[in-house]
Amino acid sequence: MPVDILAFGPHPDDAEIGCGGMLRKMKALGHTTGIIDMTSGDMGWGTPEIRAGESAEASKHLRLDVRECLDMGDCRIEDTFENRCRVAGVIRKHQPKLILAPYYNLPIGRGLGHNDHYKSGQIIANAFNLAHLAKAPVEGDPYQALAIYFYFIPPGTAPTFIVDISDYIEDWLAAIDCHLSQFYHPDRPRPATAPHPRESFEAYARHWGWQIGVKYAQAFLATTPLKVDDPMALVQTVKPRP
């Protein structure tokens, strides 16, 4: 089905973490939303079946209209022409106006620089273009989404815009909490002094919220300039700092 905003996540919990609060807010504003998981997370804690069930529960908290898994292989995603065509086919199928994806220019390693994170970003960014080419060997009619924005911004990189998610913080955190196998697995080693997973995500949202004068927010990066017709619209909701 067509959706207004389609987010791609490398693993079944990544889109929740990176843009789940924004997706919940956009749904409340009347937009249709969806998540495409690039993998089933089969290398992580838990089984693909368990993770699929967790994703289904998380989707309820975010009020998603669409959720699918491409099952490209956890830790095995590669930026190939075939994978670009496959994602382009998903874009043609759902015809989103806006695409959200993990940022592709990340330091390689554990965490943000996980193979599947930056290679998913590469695939999706290339598929964003490929989907509109009539000669591309992609199922469906040519389609051009209006924009692609990125989450999982590397440390030290300034976001292009930050979205206030304060009114939806509980739904967002509840969606993340659904991924029990990843954040609360009894066999997963965790230092005694480590913060509770929910505290970590909440703190990150507070970090971005503080920068725009709200309680909680999520940050995004545009790699092309944004068109602004009325600059005053950018300051209508800004409150002077005390």
Buried (B, 14 or more C-beta within 10 A) or exposed (E): EBBBBBBBBBBBBBBBBBBBBBBBBBBEEEBBBBBBBBBBBBEBBBEBEBBBBBBEBBBEBBBBBBBBBBEBBBBEBEBEEEBBBBBBBBBBBBBBBBBBBBBBBBEEEEEBBBBBBBBBBBBBBBBBBBBBEEEBEBEBEBBEBEBBBBBBBBEEEEBBBBBBBBBBBEBBBBBBBBBBBBBBBEEEEEEEEEEEBBEBBBEBBBEBBEEBBBBBBBBBBEEEEEEEEEEEEEEEEEEEEE
